[in-house]
Amino acid sequence: MSKVIVAPSVLSADFGNLERDIQMLNSSEAEWIHIDVMDGVFVPNISFGFPVLQAIGKHSKKVNDVHLMIVQPEKYLQQFRDAGAHMITVHYEAVTHLDSVIHQIKKTGAGAGVALNPSTPVSVLKEIIHLLDLVLVMSVNPGFGGQKFIPYTINKVKETKALILASGSPAKIEVDGGVGLNNAKELMDAGADVLVAGNAVFKTENPVETIRQIRNIGTK
């Protein structure tokens, strides 16, 4: 079985030592760095914007996976790309003309992803799944790190996998929220390709080893 992609979320990093933490991730087996952008409107929290993303991009040697939890993301797509985003994910719930926004993301040269809140059914992606590079299944309600994993989202991962296979889409499945060593294997077995881990990585004594363990969990 192939190894899962681990995408540590810098929302859980030490912002007083951000360069140190990015260099730690560079030295780890993590392939992606997950960057949560929150606007205080779409979600009840504000995280960070372009200056922080640019700082991360300056030091990161990984895929910068930018998750936009913001309204009207189409206004800022090129700016996020210019700031270092390799993958740009918007929320289905925050976009009116999703097909258009997906094409706008691709025009910047970034990979295009769509995120679904826990209560949003996978079926809403049926018409555009073939256009996507990534489907982000939220396993907590977006807005804050450190939340408890919602178990029924495992079935959503399975449904997403079935839709991808039926359509021939190249999209990877990413899961974000409450992910760690306790559920990584079950999520991978359900079809997840990318696991976002925040506290599960940064709050451990040895984050590099924790990343290695999550990445290799499917090979045991």
Buried (B, 14 or more C-beta within 10 A) or exposed (E): EEBBBBBBBBBBBEEEEBEEBBBBBEEBBBBBBBBBBBBEEBBEBEBBBBEBBEBBBEBBEBBBBBBBBBBBBBEBBBBBBEBBBBBBBBBBBBBEEBEEBBEBBBEBEBBBBBBBBBEBEBEBBEEBBEBBBBBBBBBBBBBBBEBEBBEEBBEBBBBBBEBBEEBEBEBBBBBBBBBBEEBBBEBBEBBBBBBBBBBBBBEBEEBBEBBBBBBBBBEE
